[in-house]
Amino acid sequence: MYLLLIRYQRVLYTLYLLFYSFCCAMPVMAQLKPLATDWQATSYGTLMNSALVSTSNPSRLADNKAFSAAAYTERRYGLASLPWYAAAVTFPAGLTVAGFQLLHFGNNYWNERLYTGALGLSMGRKVAIGASFGMHSQNVWQYGSRSNVTASLAFQYRLKSNWMAGIQFFQDGQRSCSAGSGWQVSEGFLLAAVATYAENSITGIVTTIWQLVPAVALQLSVHTTPAFPQIGVMLRKAWLRIDAGAAYHPQLGITPSIGFVWGK
């Protein structure tokens, strides 16, 4: 019996994660959203902008005037057998800015992947729009796989020089939308919030980023449904930024993360 448990350890870990995910009412697509960092609310400011943030909210691509790249990984709930990682690049493309993103979660027995391409366009000093299209696939060992096309459309409006708001629509087999706003009091402090409507429920994120010194910034976020906190530290050296963070889920435990951002 013990040998069987060792042999199928990864399968048991996978079933454990799926069981608790469904018990906590987490939508399937939520598995492809990072837990130990926040890309939604931080897209309504400039303090933590990256290729991953911009490709997640394509209206932010318009502000990326030069090539940038980012990579990120987290050990979800401390389970080494279930890797979660992401990578993205952005670059100018004529009047627009283009970006590509890859998200992956799972192992050889069960996994999800999302490949996304996005374009962003600035329409003056106050308005920016963006759109993305992707392919979302799910694979289950011995049960086959399925895939579907995803799409999103995003708008952002700069109400004042330090205050922006926006809305984003998603399609991934089901329709959902989010609305958010960010208040960047100065070059060193951001307060932002996002509410998302999906599967007849509303979830929210409130994030604050405080730049302690030019090379170090602190991020604090609170997620809802279920409620859990997230903390991150950003270290910058020239064009390289290292993001280290962690989230604490009340039922599933700690999720540590690390990310690398290259770009101006």
C-alpha positions as CSV (number, residue, x, y, z in Angstrom):
1,M,0.0,0.0,0.0
2,Y,2.8,2.4,0.9
3,L,4.5,1.7,-2.4
4,L,1.3,2.5,-4.3
5,L,1.0,5.8,-2.5
6,I,4.6,6.7,-3.4
7,R,4.0,5.7,-7.0
8,Y,0.9,7.7,-7.5
9,Q,1.9,10.7,-5.3
10,R,1.6,13.2,-8.1
11,V,-1.8,11.9,-9.0
12,L,-3.0,12.2,-5.4
13,Y,-1.6,15.7,-5.2
14,T,-3.5,16.7,-8.3
15,L,-6.8,15.2,-7.0
16,Y,-6.2,17.0,-3.7
17,L,-5.9,20.3,-5.4
18,L,-8.9,19.8,-7.6
19,F,-11.0,18.7,-4.7
20,Y,-10.2,21.8,-2.6
21,S,-10.5,24.1,-5.6
22,F,-14.0,22.9,-6.3
23,C,-15.0,23.0,-2.6
24,C,-13.8,26.7,-2.4
25,A,-15.9,27.5,-5.5
26,M,-13.0,28.5,-7.6
27,P,-13.9,28.7,-11.3
28,V,-11.8,26.6,-13.7
29,M,-10.3,29.7,-15.4
30,A,-9.3,31.0,-11.9
31,Q,-6.6,28.3,-11.9
32,L,-4.8,30.4,-14.5
33,K,-4.8,33.5,-12.5
34,P,-1.8,34.0,-10.2
35,L,-2.4,33.7,-6.4
36,A,0.8,35.2,-5.0
37,T,0.8,38.5,-7.0
38,D,-1.8,40.8,-8.5
39,W,-1.9,41.7,-12.2
40,Q,-5.4,43.1,-12.3
41,A,-5.5,46.0,-9.9
42,T,-1.9,46.9,-10.5
43,S,-2.7,47.5,-14.2
44,Y,-4.4,50.7,-13.1
45,G,-1.0,52.3,-12.2
46,T,2.6,52.4,-13.4
47,L,4.5,51.3,-10.3
48,M,4.4,47.5,-11.1
49,N,3.8,47.5,-14.8
50,S,5.3,44.6,-16.7
51,A,4.8,42.5,-19.8
52,L,2.6,40.1,-17.8
53,V,0.5,42.9,-16.4
54,S,0.1,44.5,-19.8
55,T,-0.9,41.3,-21.7
56,S,-3.4,40.5,-19.0
57,N,-5.0,43.9,-19.5
58,P,-4.2,44.8,-23.1
59,S,-5.3,48.4,-22.7
60,R,-2.1,48.9,-20.7
61,L,0.0,47.8,-23.7
62,A,-0.2,51.3,-25.1
63,D,2.2,52.6,-22.4
64,N,4.9,50.1,-23.3
65,K,6.9,52.0,-25.8
66,A,9.9,49.7,-25.8
67,F,10.6,45.9,-25.7
68,S,9.9,44.3,-22.4
69,A,9.8,40.7,-21.1
70,A,8.7,39.0,-17.9
71,A,8.7,35.5,-16.4
72,Y,6.9,34.3,-13.2
73,T,6.4,31.1,-11.3
74,E,4.7,30.2,-8.0
75,R,4.4,27.0,-6.0
76,R,0.7,26.9,-5.5
77,Y,-0.2,25.9,-2.0
78,G,3.4,24.5,-1.6
79,L,2.8,21.6,-4.0
80,A,6.0,21.1,-5.9
81,S,4.3,18.5,-8.2
82,L,1.9,21.2,-9.6
83,P,4.0,23.9,-11.3
84,W,2.4,27.2,-12.2
85,Y,4.4,29.5,-14.5
86,A,4.0,32.4,-16.9
87,A,6.0,34.3,-19.5
88,A,5.3,37.3,-21.7
89,V,6.9,39.8,-24.1
90,T,5.7,43.1,-25.5
91,F,7.1,45.3,-28.3
92,P,6.0,48.2,-30.5
93,A,4.3,47.3,-33.7
94,G,3.6,50.4,-35.8
95,L,0.9,52.5,-34.2
96,T,0.1,49.7,-31.7
97,V,2.0,47.7,-29.1
98,A,1.8,43.9,-29.3
99,G,2.2,41.3,-26.6
100,F,2.3,37.5,-26.2
101,Q,1.7,35.6,-23.1
102,L,1.9,32.0,-21.9
103,L,0.3,30.6,-18.7
104,H,0.7,27.0,-17.5
105,F,-0.6,25.2,-14.5
106,G,-0.4,21.5,-13.7
107,N,1.6,18.4,-14.5
108,N,1.6,15.4,-16.9
109,Y,-1.6,14.1,-15.4
110,W,-3.7,17.3,-15.4
111,N,-2.8,20.7,-16.8
112,E,-4.2,23.9,-18.2
113,R,-2.5,26.2,-20.7
114,L,-3.4,29.6,-22.1
115,Y,-1.6,31.1,-25.1
116,T,-2.6,34.8,-25.7
117,G,-1.7,37.4,-28.3
118,A,-2.7,41.1,-27.6
119,L,-2.7,44.5,-29.1
120,G,-3.0,47.9,-27.4
121,L,-3.6,51.3,-28.9
122,S,-3.5,54.8,-27.4
123,M,-6.2,57.2,-28.5
124,G,-4.9,60.4,-27.2
125,R,-3.6,61.2,-23.7
126,K,-6.7,60.0,-21.9
127,V,-8.1,56.9,-23.6
128,A,-6.4,53.5,-24.4
129,I,-8.0,50.4,-25.8
130,G,-6.7,46.8,-26.2
131,A,-7.9,43.4,-27.3
132,S,-6.5,39.9,-27.0
133,F,-7.2,36.5,-28.4
134,G,-6.0,33.2,-27.1
135,M,-6.3,29.4,-27.0
136,H,-7.2,27.8,-23.6
137,S,-6.6,24.1,-23.3
138,Q,-7.2,21.5,-20.6
139,N,-5.5,18.1,-20.6
140,V,-6.4,15.1,-18.3
141,W,-4.3,11.9,-18.4
142,Q,-6.2,9.1,-20.1
143,Y,-9.3,11.3,-20.6
144,G,-8.0,13.4,-23.5
145,S,-8.1,17.2,-23.9
146,R,-10.3,20.0,-24.9
147,S,-9.6,23.6,-26.0
148,N,-11.5,26.8,-26.8
149,V,-10.8,30.2,-28.1
150,T,-10.6,33.1,-25.6
151,A,-11.0,36.8,-26.1
152,S,-11.0,40.0,-24.2
153,L,-11.6,43.7,-24.8
154,A,-10.3,46.4,-22.5
155,F,-10.8,50.2,-22.1
156,Q,-9.0,52.6,-19.9
157,Y,-9.7,56.3,-19.3
158,R,-7.4,58.7,-17.4
159,L,-9.7,60.8,-15.3
160,K,-6.8,62.9,-14.0
161,S,-3.1,62.8,-14.3
162,N,-2.9,60.5,-11.2
163,W,-6.3,58.7,-11.5
164,M,-7.4,56.2,-14.1
165,A,-10.4,53.8,-14.4
166,G,-11.3,51.0,-16.9
167,I,-13.4,48.1,-17.8
168,Q,-12.5,44.7,-19.4
169,F,-14.7,42.1,-21.0
170,F,-13.7,38.4,-21.2
171,Q,-14.9,35.4,-23.2
172,D,-13.7,31.9,-22.3
173,G,-16.6,29.6,-22.8
174,Q,-18.5,32.0,-20.5
175,R,-18.8,35.7,-20.4
176,S,-17.4,37.8,-17.5
177,C,-16.3,41.4,-17.0
178,S,-14.2,43.5,-14.5
179,A,-14.1,47.1,-13.6
180,G,-11.3,48.9,-11.7
181,S,-9.7,52.1,-10.7
182,G,-6.3,53.2,-9.6
183,W,-5.2,56.3,-7.7
184,Q,-1.5,57.0,-8.0
185,V,-0.9,59.6,-5.4
186,S,2.7,60.1,-6.4
187,E,5.5,58.3,-8.2
188,G,5.9,56.2,-5.1
189,F,2.4,55.2,-4.0
190,L,-0.6,53.4,-5.7
191,L,-4.0,52.4,-4.4
192,A,-6.1,50.4,-6.8
193,A,-9.1,48.1,-6.7
194,V,-10.9,45.8,-9.2
195,A,-14.2,44.0,-9.1
196,T,-14.9,41.0,-11.3
197,Y,-18.3,39.5,-12.2
198,A,-18.2,35.9,-13.3
199,E,-20.5,32.8,-12.7
200,N,-23.2,35.0,-11.1
201,S,-20.8,36.2,-8.3
202,I,-18.6,39.2,-7.7
203,T,-15.0,39.0,-6.5
204,G,-12.7,41.8,-5.6
205,I,-9.0,42.8,-5.2
206,V,-7.6,45.8,-3.3
207,T,-4.0,46.5,-3.8
208,T,-1.5,49.1,-2.6
209,I,2.1,49.6,-3.7
210,W,4.5,51.7,-1.8
211,Q,7.9,52.5,-3.1
212,L,10.1,52.7,0.0
213,V,13.3,53.7,-1.8
214,P,14.0,54.0,-5.6
215,A,15.2,50.3,-5.6
216,V,12.7,48.7,-3.3
217,A,8.8,48.7,-3.3
218,L,6.3,46.8,-1.2
219,Q,3.0,45.5,-2.4
220,L,0.0,44.5,-0.3
221,S,-3.2,43.0,-1.7
222,V,-6.4,41.5,-0.3
223,H,-8.5,39.1,-2.3
224,T,-12.1,38.2,-1.7
225,T,-14.2,35.0,-2.2
226,P,-12.3,33.4,-0.5
227,A,-10.6,36.2,1.4
228,F,-6.8,35.9,1.6
229,P,-3.9,38.4,1.8
230,Q,-0.9,38.7,-0.5
231,I,2.4,40.4,0.0
232,G,5.2,41.1,-2.4
233,V,8.6,42.9,-2.4
234,M,10.0,44.4,-5.7
235,L,13.7,45.0,-6.1
236,R,14.9,47.0,-9.1
237,K,18.4,47.3,-10.5
238,A,18.6,49.3,-13.8
239,W,16.3,47.5,-16.3
240,L,15.9,44.3,-14.2
241,R,13.3,43.9,-11.5
242,I,12.9,40.9,-9.2
243,D,9.5,40.3,-7.6
244,A,9.2,38.0,-4.6
245,G,5.8,37.4,-3.0
246,A,3.5,35.0,-1.1
247,A,-0.2,34.5,-0.5
248,Y,-1.9,32.8,2.3
249,H,-5.1,30.9,1.6
250,P,-7.2,30.1,4.7
251,Q,-7.8,26.5,3.6
252,L,-5.0,25.6,1.3
253,G,-1.9,27.3,2.8
254,I,0.9,29.4,1.5
255,T,1.8,30.0,-2.1
256,P,5.3,31.5,-2.6
257,S,6.3,33.1,-5.9
258,I,9.2,34.8,-7.7
259,G,9.2,36.8,-10.9
260,F,11.7,38.6,-13.2
261,V,10.9,41.7,-15.2
262,W,13.2,43.1,-17.9
263,G,12.4,46.5,-19.4
264,K,12.5,50.2,-18.8
